[in-house]
Structure formats: C-alpha cells, structure tokens
Amino acid sequence: MKKIVKVDPYYEHRMWGGSKRLVEEFYYQTDIAPLGEVYNVVALPNHADCFVPEMDMTLSKLYEEKPD
C-alpha cells in the first residue's frame, strides 16, 4: 500500500551562513548555526540525508528498503 510520509529537511552548516533569512522568511527551525543550506528532499547516504520520522529511518534507507 502506498503512503505519503513527512520528510524532515536536512540542514547544513556553512561558514557563509548566518543570515536570519532562512529562519525569518522561510520559517526553518534548527539549532545549526550558521545555517547555510537547507535541502527539503535529499538522499545521499553518509552525507546529506533527510530523516523520515514516521518510518524511523533516513530517506536513502527508505528508498533502499521500500523502492515502491
């Protein structure tokens, strides 16, 4: 059965980050500072990988285990 699941964004620290724009204009909530990049959907194992809370696994792992 197919199902829609929520994917948490992946936040990356960048030395050029620090602007409040990502928080104030786009409402991203994170403790990462300075925040430089946000990936809403990314699945690069052992690097940038979004988390899927409902499945309790990363997006790359979900693709691997449930490709359908």
Phi and psi restraints in degrees (value plus and minus 20) as a CYANA .aco file:
   2 LYS   PHI    -101.7   -61.7
   2 LYS   PSI     128.8   168.8
   3 LYS   PHI    -168.5  -128.5
   3 LYS   PSI     123.7   163.7
   4 ILE   PHI    -111.7   -71.7
   4 ILE   PSI     110.5   150.5
   5 VAL   PHI    -145.7  -105.7
   5 VAL   PSI     133.6   173.6
   6 LYS   PHI    -101.3   -61.3
   6 LYS   PSI     116.9   156.9
   7 VAL   PHI    -135.3   -95.3
   7 VAL   PSI     102.8   142.8
   8 ASP   PHI     -95.3   -55.3
   8 ASP   PSI     121.6   161.6
   9 PRO   PHI     -85.3   -45.3
   9 PRO   PSI     135.6   175.6
  10 TYR   PHI    -126.4   -86.4
  10 TYR   PSI     103.1   143.1
  11 TYR   PHI    -123.0   -83.0
  11 TYR   PSI     119.7   159.7
  12 GLU   PHI    -145.6  -105.6
  12 GLU   PSI     114.6   154.6
  13 HIS   PHI     -92.7   -52.7
  13 HIS   PSI     117.9   157.9
  14 ARG   PHI    -161.8  -121.8
  14 ARG   PSI     119.8   159.8
  15 MET   PHI     -84.4   -44.4
  15 MET   PSI     -43.8    -3.8
  16 TRP   PHI    -107.8   -67.8
  16 TRP   PSI     -22.5    17.5
  17 GLY   PHI     -94.0   -54.0
  17 GLY   PSI    -190.7  -150.7
  18 GLY   PHI      99.4   139.4
  18 GLY   PSI     -36.4     3.6
  19 SER   PHI     -86.0   -46.0
  19 SER   PSI     127.7   167.7
  20 LYS   PHI    -103.2   -63.2
  20 LYS   PSI     -21.0    19.0
  21 ARG   PHI     -79.4   -39.4
  21 ARG   PSI     -64.3   -24.3
  22 LEU   PHI     -82.6   -42.6
  22 LEU   PSI     -52.0   -12.0
  23 VAL   PHI    -103.7   -63.7
  23 VAL   PSI     -68.9   -28.9
  24 GLU   PHI     -96.8   -56.8
  24 GLU   PSI     -56.5   -16.5
  25 GLU   PHI    -112.7   -72.7
  25 GLU   PSI     -56.2   -16.2
  26 PHE   PHI    -128.8   -88.8
  26 PHE   PSI     -23.7    16.3
  27 TYR   PHI      43.5    83.5
  27 TYR   PSI      12.7    52.7
  28 TYR   PHI     -96.2   -56.2
  28 TYR   PSI     117.8   157.8
  29 GLN   PHI    -136.7   -96.7
  29 GLN   PSI      94.3   134.3
  30 THR   PHI    -176.8  -136.8
  30 THR   PSI     138.3   178.3
  31 ASP   PHI    -113.6   -73.6
  31 ASP   PSI     -23.5    16.5
  32 ILE   PHI     -91.5   -51.5
  32 ILE   PSI     106.3   146.3
  33 ALA   PHI    -165.8  -125.8
  33 ALA   PSI     117.4   157.4
  34 PRO   PHI     -96.9   -56.9
  34 PRO   PSI     113.1   153.1
  35 LEU   PHI     -98.2   -58.2
  35 LEU   PSI     102.6   142.6
  36 GLY   PHI    -134.4   -94.4
  36 GLY   PSI     -52.5   -12.5
  37 GLU   PHI    -165.5  -125.5
  37 GLU   PSI     128.6   168.6
  38 VAL   PHI    -151.1  -111.1
  38 VAL   PSI     107.5   147.5
  39 TYR   PHI    -129.1   -89.1
  39 TYR   PSI      99.4   139.4
  40 ASN   PHI     -99.1   -59.1
  40 ASN   PSI     -50.5   -10.5
  41 VAL   PHI    -164.4  -124.4
  41 VAL   PSI      91.0   131.0
  42 VAL   PHI    -168.6  -128.6
  42 VAL   PSI     122.2   162.2
  43 ALA   PHI    -161.0  -121.0
  43 ALA   PSI      50.9    90.9
  44 LEU   PHI    -129.6   -89.6
  44 LEU   PSI      81.1   121.1
  45 PRO   PHI     -72.7   -32.7
  45 PRO   PSI     118.8   158.8
  46 ASN   PHI      42.4    82.4
  46 ASN   PSI       0.5    40.5
  47 HIS   PHI    -164.4  -124.4
  47 HIS   PSI    -127.6   -87.6
  48 ALA   PHI    -115.7   -75.7
  48 ALA   PSI      93.9   133.9
  49 ASP   PHI    -167.2  -127.2
  49 ASP   PSI      94.2   134.2
  50 CYS   PHI     -85.9   -45.9
  50 CYS   PSI     134.1   174.1
  51 PHE   PHI    -124.4   -84.4
  51 PHE   PSI     120.4   160.4
  52 VAL   PHI    -131.8   -91.8
  52 VAL   PSI      75.2   115.2
  53 PRO   PHI     -77.8   -37.8
  53 PRO   PSI     -60.8   -20.8
  54 GLU   PHI     -82.7   -42.7
  54 GLU   PSI     -51.1   -11.1
  55 MET   PHI    -117.8   -77.8
  55 MET   PSI     -27.8    12.2
  56 ASP   PHI      35.4    75.4
  56 ASP   PSI      25.6    65.6
  57 MET   PHI    -177.1  -137.1
  57 MET   PSI     147.1   187.1
  58 THR   PHI     -97.5   -57.5
  58 THR   PSI     143.6   183.6
  59 LEU   PHI     -85.5   -45.5
  59 LEU   PSI     -58.7   -18.7
  60 SER   PHI     -84.1   -44.1
  60 SER   PSI     -57.4   -17.4
  61 LYS   PHI     -88.1   -48.1
  61 LYS   PSI     -58.5   -18.5
  62 LEU   PHI     -83.5   -43.5
  62 LEU   PSI     -63.4   -23.4
  63 TYR   PHI     -79.6   -39.6
  63 TYR   PSI     -58.9   -18.9
  64 GLU   PHI     -89.1   -49.1
  64 GLU   PSI     -65.8   -25.8
  65 GLU   PHI    -101.9   -61.9
  65 GLU   PSI     -50.8   -10.8
  66 LYS   PHI    -154.5  -114.5
  66 LYS   PSI      51.5    91.5
  67 PRO   PHI     -85.2   -45.2
  67 PRO   PSI     -39.5     0.5
